[in-house]
Amino acid sequence: MGEAAHVTRFRQTAPDPSIAKAVGRHHTFETAIADLVDNSLDAGASRVLVRFLETSGAVTGLQVIDDGRGMDSDQIDSAMEYARKRAYGESDQGHFGLGLKAASLSQADTLNVYSRKYGALATGRTIGAANPTLIGDLDRDHVSGLLEGIRVDFPLLNGTVVEWVGPRTFLSSNDQRDRAQWLDQRVAALRTHLGTVFHRHIASGRITINIDVFDEFYGESGAPRGVSTLDPFGYRRLPNDKFPAALTFSIDGAPGSAEAHVWPASQAGLPEFRLGGRPGGLAQGFYFYRNDRLLQIGGWNTLTVDRPELEYVRIAVDLDGPLGRHVTINPEKAGLELDADAKGALLDARLASDGASLRAFLSAAEARRRESRKYEKRPVELVRPGRGMSAAMRTAFDESVEGVDVAPIDIRWRIDPTESPVHVDLENRTIWLNSTYRALITGIDGVDNEDAPLLKTMLAMLYSRYFEGSYLGSREKAELQAWDQLLTAAVREESARQERELRDDDERG
């Protein structure tokens, strides 16, 4: 007989505060804000404003303001309690019932929520990170006054204000330049993240998201900065291209589909490819959506591995229907896990157009990348590079220009006691880079002999003609001296700039 036969009673208990504190620890600032925007969408909001609160130049708090349906007392209690989870509809973004609390308290000491629903009195609650299961009721007059006094550029007859007090992840420096730089970086990163994960909602006009900075002393905000759509599949379709193509699979006896994309190499400079300014190859793989909200930005979920050959491959998958039952979404909604059935279904997926397998599709994408790496030879002559350049770069030289019929030139690092960053050694057919400035030039003090391909290519182009013959005339010698003076001046200026920055850092510290 099983142990269940001896159970006399089940009791539902509230979580211990220490357990509640552990929830949401993996949130970043951007994922935390996105979680709050999810709540606004579920509340039917069409306008969301993320507002940084500034006092004497320091960012001291944050508000997320929406024009959704708002909440009454019962609903706001449900939203604030860890031990309660409201019933979510199929179209809701909410999933765990933890987002509001976990996202906010991962970033701030105190969470205040003010809300007003049509036909109900304004209501507010507060909880703190120190004891997140202890909920405080806010005075109704105070809540009403705050909601009435909120200055936004859209009607706020109903809606909710989520407020972070005592943010722990905000900059603590007193230097105004640091503060301005930090705020600019946060706003830029937030616009990128929200513009990516909500790109379908923004593009369809279902929601408008803005970000502003509100000066609490003057009671005014700066010009709002809009969040624009950043579609990871937002490239211009090429004529006669068979991609994007439908990718079909079966799971639990029901059909499912995805969309396979191969990003055109000619458009790899677009911000939609280089999300957040990062190399697009870092965002290869699956893009999982739930109710048009992007939950995962790239990654292969162990179906294959990231590799340069797949940098242009992106596959959009909507977790509608039975597939959604086979995934586990992480609490931060910034990734998910597939169970064995989901992995098997996707591995067996086929292109609807020709029945090609997922593996065949990936092979075709690799072939397209190789084709994009072929270069058209131009009627330009350069001396071929030797050591110091990677095999890929040497191939690029061979395919792009005519090689001069002389021995190649090496571009290497060595310690040089002089101040010159570059030394042209015609006798040994080498362009020497002064390793004293390696970190200054490349950003890192590494040991990779094939580093700095952009710099080395520019030097090869500049100095190639001096290695074509065995004799330099007075003009060529004067040019080399001029180039040496200019490069030395540039190194001096860069060194001085870094010294000023370090000195300023020391003074601020």
C-alpha positions as CSV (number, residue, x, y, z in Angstrom):
1,M,0.0,0.0,0.0
2,G,1.4,3.4,-0.9
3,E,2.3,6.1,1.6
4,A,-0.6,8.3,0.3
5,A,-3.0,6.0,2.3
6,H,-1.5,7.3,5.5
7,V,-1.9,11.0,4.7
8,T,-4.5,12.5,6.9
9,R,-4.4,16.1,5.6
10,F,-2.7,18.3,3.0
11,R,-2.0,22.0,3.9
12,Q,-1.0,24.7,1.4
13,T,1.7,26.9,3.1
14,A,3.0,30.3,2.1
15,P,6.7,30.3,1.1
16,D,9.4,31.2,3.6
17,P,10.8,34.7,3.0
18,S,14.2,33.2,2.3
19,I,12.8,31.2,-0.6
20,A,11.0,34.2,-2.0
21,K,14.3,36.1,-1.9
22,A,16.0,33.5,-4.1
23,V,13.5,33.9,-6.9
24,G,14.6,36.1,-9.8
25,R,18.3,36.3,-9.0
26,H,19.2,35.7,-12.6
27,H,17.4,38.7,-13.9
28,T,19.3,41.4,-15.6
29,F,18.0,45.0,-15.6
30,E,16.7,44.6,-19.1
31,T,14.9,41.2,-18.5
32,A,13.4,42.6,-15.3
33,I,11.8,45.6,-17.2
34,A,10.7,43.2,-20.0
35,D,8.8,41.2,-17.3
36,L,7.0,44.3,-16.2
37,V,6.0,45.1,-19.8
38,D,4.6,41.6,-20.0
39,N,2.2,42.5,-17.2
40,S,1.2,45.7,-19.0
41,L,0.4,43.7,-22.1
42,D,-1.7,41.2,-20.1
43,A,-3.6,44.2,-18.6
44,G,-4.5,45.4,-22.2
45,A,-2.2,48.4,-22.1
46,S,-1.5,50.2,-25.4
47,R,1.1,52.6,-23.9
48,V,3.9,51.9,-21.6
49,L,6.4,54.4,-20.2
50,V,9.6,53.4,-18.5
51,R,10.7,56.4,-16.4
52,F,14.0,56.9,-14.7
53,L,13.6,59.1,-11.6
54,E,16.5,61.6,-11.2
55,T,17.4,63.7,-8.2
56,S,20.4,66.1,-8.4
57,G,21.8,64.2,-11.4
58,A,21.5,60.8,-9.7
59,V,19.1,58.1,-10.8
60,T,17.3,57.2,-7.6
61,G,14.4,55.2,-8.8
62,L,12.3,53.9,-11.6
63,Q,8.7,53.7,-12.6
64,V,6.9,51.6,-15.3
65,I,3.6,53.3,-16.1
66,D,0.9,51.8,-18.3
67,D,-2.7,52.6,-19.4
68,G,-4.0,49.1,-18.9
69,R,-7.1,48.0,-17.1
70,G,-5.7,48.5,-13.7
71,M,-6.4,46.4,-10.6
72,D,-8.8,46.5,-7.7
73,S,-7.9,45.5,-4.1
74,D,-8.3,41.7,-4.7
75,Q,-6.3,41.7,-7.9
76,I,-3.4,43.7,-6.5
77,D,-3.3,41.4,-3.5
78,S,-3.1,38.4,-5.8
79,A,-0.3,40.2,-7.8
80,M,1.8,40.9,-4.8
81,E,1.5,37.6,-2.9
82,Y,4.0,34.9,-3.5
83,A,1.6,32.2,-2.4
84,R,-1.0,33.1,-5.0
85,K,-1.1,32.8,-8.8
86,R,-3.9,34.1,-10.9
87,A,-5.4,32.1,-13.7
88,Y,-3.6,32.9,-17.0
89,G,-5.3,32.8,-20.3
90,E,-3.8,31.2,-23.4
91,S,-2.9,34.7,-24.8
92,D,-1.4,36.0,-21.6
93,Q,2.4,36.7,-21.3
94,G,2.4,35.8,-17.6
95,H,3.5,32.3,-16.8
96,F,4.6,31.7,-13.3
97,G,2.8,34.5,-11.3
98,L,6.2,35.7,-10.0
99,G,7.3,38.3,-12.6
100,L,6.2,41.5,-10.8
101,K,7.8,40.6,-7.5
102,A,10.8,38.6,-8.7
103,A,11.8,41.1,-11.4
104,S,11.4,44.1,-9.2
105,L,13.1,42.9,-6.1
106,S,16.0,41.5,-8.0
107,Q,16.8,45.1,-8.8
108,A,15.5,47.2,-5.9
109,D,15.0,47.2,-2.2
110,T,11.3,48.2,-2.3
111,L,8.5,47.6,-4.7
112,N,5.5,49.9,-4.7
113,V,2.5,49.3,-6.9
114,Y,-0.2,51.9,-7.5
115,S,-3.3,51.1,-9.6
116,R,-6.7,52.3,-10.6
117,K,-9.4,50.2,-12.3
118,Y,-12.6,51.5,-13.8
119,G,-15.4,51.4,-11.1
120,A,-13.0,50.7,-8.2
121,L,-11.1,52.8,-5.8
122,A,-7.4,53.5,-6.4
123,T,-5.3,51.0,-4.4
124,G,-1.6,50.4,-3.6
125,R,0.7,47.9,-2.0
126,T,4.3,47.7,-1.0
127,I,6.8,44.9,-0.3
128,G,10.5,44.9,0.5
129,A,13.4,42.7,-0.5
130,A,14.3,42.1,3.2
131,N,10.9,40.4,3.8
132,P,9.1,39.9,0.5
133,T,6.2,38.0,1.9
134,L,5.2,41.0,4.2
135,I,2.8,43.2,2.2
136,G,1.9,46.7,3.2
137,D,-1.3,48.5,2.2
138,L,-0.7,52.0,0.9
139,D,-3.0,54.9,2.0
140,R,-5.7,55.4,-0.7
141,D,-5.4,59.2,-0.6
142,H,-1.7,58.9,-1.2
143,V,-2.2,56.5,-4.1
144,S,-4.9,58.6,-5.7
145,G,-2.8,61.7,-5.4
146,L,0.2,60.0,-7.0
147,L,-1.9,58.7,-9.9
148,E,-3.5,62.1,-10.4
149,G,-0.1,63.8,-10.3
150,I,1.6,61.5,-12.8
151,R,2.7,63.5,-15.8
152,V,2.5,61.5,-19.0
153,D,1.6,62.2,-22.6
154,F,-1.3,59.7,-22.7
155,P,-4.6,59.4,-20.8
156,L,-4.3,57.6,-17.5
157,L,-7.9,57.1,-16.5
158,N,-7.1,53.5,-15.6
159,G,-3.7,51.9,-15.3
160,T,-0.8,50.9,-13.1
161,V,2.4,52.4,-11.9
162,V,5.1,50.0,-10.7
163,E,7.8,51.8,-8.8
164,W,11.3,50.7,-7.7
165,V,12.6,52.4,-4.6
166,G,16.3,52.0,-3.5
167,P,17.6,50.4,-6.7
168,R,20.6,48.2,-5.9
169,T,21.8,47.7,-9.5
170,F,22.0,51.4,-10.4
171,L,25.2,53.4,-10.5
172,S,26.5,54.7,-7.2
173,S,29.2,57.1,-8.5
174,N,28.8,60.8,-7.7
175,D,30.6,61.9,-10.9
176,Q,28.2,63.6,-13.3
177,R,30.0,62.2,-16.3
178,D,29.7,58.7,-15.0
179,R,26.1,59.2,-14.3
180,A,25.3,60.5,-17.7
181,Q,27.3,57.7,-19.4
182,W,25.6,55.0,-17.3
183,L,22.2,56.4,-18.0
184,D,22.8,56.6,-21.8
185,Q,24.1,53.0,-21.7
186,R,21.1,51.7,-19.8
187,V,18.6,53.4,-22.0
188,A,20.4,52.1,-25.2
189,A,20.5,48.6,-23.8
190,L,16.9,48.7,-22.7
191,R,15.7,50.0,-26.1
192,T,17.6,47.2,-27.8
193,H,16.2,44.5,-25.5
194,L,12.6,45.7,-25.5
195,G,12.7,46.4,-29.2
196,T,13.8,42.8,-29.8
197,V,11.7,40.8,-27.5
198,F,8.5,42.8,-28.2
199,H,9.2,43.5,-31.9
200,R,6.0,41.8,-33.1
201,H,3.8,43.7,-30.7
202,I,5.5,47.1,-31.6
203,A,5.4,46.4,-35.3
204,S,1.6,45.5,-35.2
205,G,0.8,48.7,-33.2
206,R,-0.5,46.8,-30.2
207,I,1.8,48.6,-27.9
208,T,4.0,51.7,-27.8
209,I,6.9,51.8,-25.4
210,N,8.8,54.9,-24.5
211,I,11.6,55.7,-22.1
212,D,12.2,59.1,-20.3
213,V,14.0,60.6,-17.4
214,F,12.0,62.6,-14.9
215,D,13.7,65.3,-12.8
216,E,12.0,65.1,-9.4
217,F,13.2,68.5,-8.3
218,Y,11.8,70.4,-11.3
219,G,8.9,68.0,-11.8
220,E,9.6,67.7,-15.5
221,S,10.8,65.0,-17.8
222,G,13.0,65.1,-20.8
223,A,12.0,64.1,-24.3
224,P,10.9,60.5,-24.4
225,R,12.9,58.1,-26.4
226,G,10.8,55.6,-28.3
227,V,11.5,51.8,-28.5
228,S,11.6,50.9,-32.1
229,T,11.1,47.4,-33.5
230,L,14.3,45.4,-33.8
231,D,13.2,42.3,-35.8
232,P,15.9,39.5,-35.8
233,F,14.4,38.5,-39.1
234,G,14.2,42.0,-40.5
235,Y,16.3,41.7,-43.6
236,R,15.2,42.6,-47.1
237,R,14.1,39.5,-49.0
238,L,16.2,38.7,-52.0
239,P,14.6,37.8,-55.4
240,N,14.4,34.1,-56.2
241,D,15.6,33.2,-52.7
242,K,14.1,30.0,-51.4
243,F,14.5,31.2,-47.8
244,P,12.7,31.9,-45.5
245,A,11.1,28.5,-45.8
246,A,8.5,26.6,-43.7
247,L,10.0,23.9,-41.5
248,T,7.4,21.3,-40.6
249,F,7.4,18.7,-37.8
250,S,5.1,16.5,-35.8
251,I,4.7,16.2,-32.0
252,D,2.0,14.4,-30.0
253,G,0.5,13.3,-33.3
254,A,-0.2,16.9,-34.3
255,P,1.6,19.0,-36.9
256,G,3.8,22.0,-36.1
257,S,5.8,24.4,-38.1
258,A,8.7,26.8,-37.8
259,E,10.4,29.2,-40.3
260,A,13.9,28.7,-41.4
261,H,16.0,31.8,-42.4
262,V,19.4,32.3,-43.9
263,W,20.3,35.9,-43.3
264,P,21.8,37.5,-46.5
265,A,25.5,38.1,-46.0
266,S,25.2,41.4,-47.9
267,Q,23.0,42.7,-45.1
268,A,25.0,41.5,-42.2
269,G,25.7,45.1,-41.1
270,L,22.1,45.8,-40.2
271,P,21.4,46.3,-36.5
272,E,18.7,43.6,-36.7
273,F,21.5,41.2,-37.4
274,R,24.0,42.7,-35.0
275,L,21.6,42.8,-32.1
276,G,22.9,45.1,-29.5
277,G,26.0,45.8,-31.6
278,R,27.3,42.3,-31.1
279,P,28.5,40.0,-33.9
280,G,25.5,38.4,-35.5
281,G,27.0,34.9,-35.3
282,L,26.5,35.0,-31.6
283,A,22.7,35.1,-32.2
284,Q,22.5,32.1,-34.5
285,G,20.0,29.3,-33.8
286,F,16.4,29.2,-32.5
287,Y,14.1,32.1,-31.7
288,F,11.2,30.9,-29.6
289,Y,8.1,32.9,-29.4
290,R,5.1,32.6,-27.0
291,N,2.1,34.8,-27.9
292,D,4.4,36.9,-30.1
293,R,6.8,37.6,-27.3
294,L,10.4,36.5,-28.0
295,L,11.6,34.2,-25.2
296,Q,14.9,33.0,-26.6
297,I,17.4,35.0,-28.8
298,G,19.4,32.4,-30.6
299,G,21.0,29.2,-29.3
300,W,20.7,25.6,-30.4
301,N,19.3,24.0,-27.3
302,T,21.8,21.1,-27.7
303,L,20.5,20.1,-31.1
304,T,23.8,21.3,-32.6
305,V,26.6,23.7,-31.5
306,D,27.4,27.3,-32.3
307,R,29.9,27.5,-35.1
308,P,31.0,30.2,-37.5
309,E,29.6,28.3,-40.5
310,L,26.0,28.8,-39.1
311,E,26.3,32.5,-38.3
312,Y,23.5,33.4,-40.8
313,V,21.0,30.7,-39.6
314,R,18.0,31.7,-37.6
315,I,14.9,29.6,-37.0
316,A,11.6,31.2,-35.7
317,V,9.4,28.8,-33.7
318,D,6.1,29.7,-32.1
319,L,5.2,27.8,-29.0
320,D,1.6,27.4,-29.9
321,G,-0.2,24.1,-29.8
322,P,1.3,20.9,-28.4
323,L,4.9,22.0,-28.7
324,G,4.4,24.5,-25.8
325,R,3.7,21.6,-23.5
326,H,7.2,20.2,-24.1
327,V,9.2,23.3,-23.1
328,T,10.3,24.7,-19.8
329,I,10.6,28.5,-19.8
330,N,13.1,30.0,-17.3
331,P,11.6,32.5,-14.8
332,E,13.4,35.4,-16.5
333,K,11.8,34.5,-19.9
334,A,15.3,34.7,-21.4
335,G,15.7,31.1,-22.6
336,L,14.0,27.8,-22.3
337,E,14.7,24.0,-22.2
338,L,13.3,21.5,-24.6
339,D,12.3,18.0,-23.4
340,A,13.3,14.9,-25.4
341,D,10.1,14.8,-27.4
342,A,10.6,18.5,-28.5
343,K,14.2,17.9,-29.5
344,G,13.3,14.8,-31.4
345,A,10.5,16.6,-33.3
346,L,12.8,19.5,-34.3
347,L,15.6,17.2,-35.3
348,D,13.1,15.4,-37.6
349,A,11.8,18.6,-39.0
350,R,11.6,18.9,-42.8
351,L,11.5,21.8,-45.2
352,A,8.0,22.0,-46.6
353,S,9.3,23.0,-50.0
354,D,11.4,19.9,-50.8
355,G,11.4,17.7,-47.8
356,A,15.0,18.4,-46.9
357,S,15.9,17.5,-43.3
358,L,17.1,20.0,-40.7
359,R,20.6,18.7,-41.1
360,A,20.4,19.2,-44.9
361,F,19.1,22.8,-44.3
362,L,22.1,23.6,-42.1
363,S,24.5,22.1,-44.7
364,A,22.9,24.3,-47.3
365,A,23.3,27.4,-45.1
366,E,27.0,26.5,-44.6
367,A,27.4,26.3,-48.4
368,R,25.8,29.7,-48.8
369,R,28.1,31.2,-46.3
370,R,31.1,29.7,-48.1
371,E,29.8,31.2,-51.3
372,S,29.4,34.6,-49.6
373,R,33.1,34.4,-48.6
374,K,34.3,34.2,-52.2
375,Y,35.8,37.4,-53.5
376,E,35.9,39.0,-56.9
377,K,39.5,39.7,-58.0
378,R,40.1,43.3,-58.8
379,P,42.8,44.8,-61.1
380,V,44.8,46.0,-58.2
381,E,48.3,44.7,-57.2
382,L,49.5,44.2,-53.7
383,V,52.3,42.2,-52.1
384,R,50.9,39.1,-50.5
385,P,50.9,38.9,-46.7
386,G,52.7,36.0,-45.0
387,R,53.2,35.3,-41.3
388,G,51.0,37.3,-38.9
389,M,47.9,36.9,-41.1
390,S,45.4,34.1,-40.8
391,A,44.8,31.6,-43.6
392,A,41.3,33.1,-44.1
393,M,42.8,36.6,-44.6
394,R,45.6,35.3,-46.9
395,T,42.9,33.6,-49.0
396,A,40.9,36.9,-49.1
397,F,44.0,38.7,-50.4
398,D,44.5,36.0,-53.1
399,E,40.9,36.2,-54.2
400,S,40.6,40.0,-54.1
401,V,43.8,41.4,-55.7
402,E,46.6,40.5,-58.0
403,G,49.7,39.5,-56.1
404,V,53.0,41.1,-57.0
405,D,55.5,38.5,-58.1
406,V,57.8,39.0,-55.0
407,A,58.2,37.3,-51.7
408,P,55.4,37.9,-49.2
409,I,55.7,40.3,-46.3
410,D,55.2,39.3,-42.7
411,I,53.4,41.5,-40.2
412,R,54.6,40.6,-36.7
413,W,55.0,41.9,-33.1
414,R,58.2,42.6,-31.3
415,I,59.5,44.9,-28.5
416,D,61.0,48.0,-29.9
417,P,62.8,50.5,-27.6
418,T,61.9,53.4,-29.8
419,E,58.6,55.3,-29.7
420,S,57.6,54.3,-33.2
421,P,54.6,52.0,-33.3
422,V,55.6,50.5,-36.7
423,H,58.9,49.7,-38.2
424,V,59.3,48.8,-41.9
425,D,62.1,46.2,-42.3
426,L,62.7,46.0,-46.1
427,E,65.7,43.7,-45.8
428,N,63.7,41.0,-43.8
429,R,60.4,41.8,-45.6
430,T,58.6,42.4,-42.4
431,I,56.4,45.1,-41.0
432,W,57.1,45.1,-37.2
433,L,54.5,46.3,-34.8
434,N,55.8,47.6,-31.5
435,S,54.4,45.2,-28.8
436,T,54.8,48.0,-26.2
437,Y,51.6,49.4,-27.7
438,R,49.8,46.1,-28.3
439,A,47.2,46.6,-25.6
440,L,46.8,50.2,-26.7
441,I,46.2,49.2,-30.3
442,T,44.2,46.0,-30.0
443,G,42.5,46.5,-26.6
444,I,44.1,43.4,-25.1
445,D,47.6,42.4,-24.3
446,G,47.4,39.0,-26.0
447,V,49.8,36.6,-27.6
448,D,47.8,35.7,-30.8
449,N,50.2,36.1,-33.7
450,E,47.2,36.5,-36.1
451,D,45.4,39.2,-34.1
452,A,44.4,42.6,-35.3
453,P,43.4,41.6,-38.9
454,L,41.9,45.0,-39.7
455,L,45.0,47.0,-38.6
456,K,47.4,44.6,-40.4
457,T,45.4,44.7,-43.6
458,M,45.5,48.5,-43.6
459,L,49.2,48.4,-43.0
460,A,49.7,45.9,-45.8
461,M,47.8,48.2,-48.1
462,L,49.7,51.2,-47.1
463,Y,53.2,49.7,-47.2
464,S,52.9,47.2,-50.0
465,R,54.5,49.2,-52.7
466,Y,57.7,49.8,-50.7
467,F,58.3,46.0,-50.8
468,E,57.8,45.7,-54.5
469,G,61.4,46.6,-55.5
470,S,64.8,46.6,-54.1
471,Y,65.4,50.4,-54.1
472,L,63.7,53.3,-52.5
473,G,64.0,56.8,-54.0
474,S,64.1,60.0,-52.0
475,R,60.3,60.4,-52.3
476,E,59.6,56.9,-51.0
477,K,62.0,57.5,-48.0
478,A,60.3,60.8,-47.2
479,E,56.9,59.1,-47.3
480,L,58.0,56.4,-44.9
481,Q,59.3,59.1,-42.5
482,A,56.0,61.0,-42.8
483,W,54.0,57.8,-42.1
484,D,56.2,57.1,-39.1
485,Q,55.7,60.6,-37.7
486,L,51.9,60.4,-38.1
487,L,51.6,57.0,-36.6
488,T,53.8,58.0,-33.6
489,A,51.7,61.1,-33.1
490,A,48.5,59.0,-33.1
491,V,50.0,56.6,-30.5
492,R,51.0,59.6,-28.3
493,E,47.5,61.1,-28.6
494,E,45.9,57.7,-27.8
495,S,48.2,57.2,-24.8
496,A,47.4,60.7,-23.5
497,R,43.7,60.1,-23.9
498,Q,43.9,56.9,-21.9
499,E,46.1,58.5,-19.2
500,R,43.5,61.3,-18.8
501,E,40.7,58.7,-18.4
502,L,42.8,56.7,-15.8
503,R,43.6,59.9,-13.9
504,D,40.0,60.9,-13.8
505,D,39.0,57.4,-12.6
506,D,41.6,57.7,-9.8
507,E,40.3,61.1,-8.8
508,R,36.7,59.9,-8.8
509,G,37.7,56.8,-6.8
